[in-house]
Amino acid sequence: MNFRYSVSNFKSQESLQGMLTQGLKIRSKQGKTRSGFTLIEIMIAMAILALVFTGLFHMFSQTITAEAATRFYTVAPMLAQEKMDEAVNGMHGSEGLYMGDFDEYSEYAWEVSISNAASDVLGNAGRDMKQIDVTVTLNAGEQTYTLRRYAFLE
């Protein structure tokens, strides 16, 4: 819209105000004019805003949850493989249960379980075979990742 009026064109401030609020005037049944919004209009606008914000907050919550799960399933396998390599290379000794925390990832804890995995099928050849289970947990068991491997250890 192009308005060609300036403040100096109006004889009084009241006529300028009348021009600006002319779009908000509502005629009642008695012929009187009122300016503003009806209660039902305000309630409908509030209901629409409530629906929009509810959807946005739900979407935001899901995004945060997905990001946390993605971070765990990216970091936990890397940490589990690190402890698995240490177990296979004999850094945790022979059979037993070992546990601790990661220095650079203080919210993660690890547990290594080494047990005898000899079988009747393998006979004497399998006497040095061990089952190695590495479990990485986040925040005292909130999420858990387990890695299992069979290896011949001396």
N, C-alpha and C positions, 0 to 999 in steps of 0.2 A: 504494500500500500504506500502511496505517496501522499503525504499530508502537506498542504500548502499553507498551513496556518502557523503563525508564530505567536508567542505569548503576547506580543504587542497588539495583535488583532482582536484580542478579547478585552472587553471593557472592564471586566472584573475577574477576580480569582474564582468566583463562584461559577461563572460561565465556563471557565477552563475545566474546573472539576466536573461540571455537568457533562462536558464533552468526553472526558476520559472515562467516566463511569456509566456512560449511556448504554454500553453493551451488557452491563450487569443488572439492568433494571428488569423487574418481573412485574407484570400486571396481575393483580388479584381479581377475584370475581366482582368485587365492589368497585373496580376501576382505579384503585389506588396503585401506585407504583412503589415497589420495594427493591432494594438492591441487595445482592448477596447470593448465596447458594442455599438450596433447601437441605433439610436434614437428610433426606433420602439420597441426595447427590453426594453428600459428604460420606455417608455410610457405604455407598457403593464404591467410592474412590478408596476408602480405607480397606474394604474387603479385597479389592484388586491388588492394592499394595501389599497386604498381608500374604496373599497367595504368591506373589512374585518373590517377596523376601524369603518365604518359607522354602521355595524351590532353590533359591540361591544358596541359602545356608545349608540345605541338604547336599547340594552339589559340592560345596566347599568342604563339608565334613568327609564325604566320600573321597575327595581328592587327597586330603591329608592322610586318611587311612591307607589308601593305595600307595602313596609315597613312602610311608613307613614300612609297609610290607615289601615293597620293591627294594628299599635300602637293606632290609634284613636278608632277603634272598640273594642279594649281591655280595654282601660282606661275609655272611656266615659260611658259605661254601669255600671262600678264600681262606678264612681262618681255620676251618676244619681241615682243609688240605695241608695247611702249614703244620698242624699238629699230627696229621697222619704221616707226613714225611719224617717228622721227628721220631715217631713211634717205629716206623720201618727201619730207620737208621740207628735204632737202639738207644735213643736218648732217654727213654722212659724205663729202661730195664726190661725184665722179662714179664712174666704174667703178673697181673695185678690191676688195681684201679688207681689212676692218677688224676688230679684235678687242680685247677688254678684259674687265674684271670689273665686277660691279655693286657699288656702295658698300654698300648696306644688306643685300645678300645675297652675302656674300663667298664662299660655297661654289659660287655659280653664275658661269659665264663665258659670254660672248657672242661671236658671230662674224657679221659682216655681209658678204655678197658681192653686189656690184652688177656686173652684166654686161649687154652689149648683147643685146637680144632682138629685133632687127629680123628681119622675115620677108619673103619674096618676095611673099606674098599682100598685105601692107599697102603694099609699095613705099615711096615717100618719106614717106607718112603715118606709118610705123612706125619711122623712123630715130631718134626720140628715146625709143622704148620700151625700158625696162630691166627685166631680171629681178632681183628683190631676194630673196635668201635670207637669213633670219635663223635662226641655230642657237643654242640655249641648252643648255648642258651642266651637269650637276651632278657635282661631285667629279671633275674631270678626265676626263669621258667615261663615268662610271658610268651615267648616263641622259642621253638626248638628245631634244630637241624642236626640230623645224624648221618654219619658217613661210615660205611662198613667195608672192610677189605680183608682178604685172606692172603697171608704171605708166609714164606718160609723164613723164620728167624732162628738164629743160633742162640 
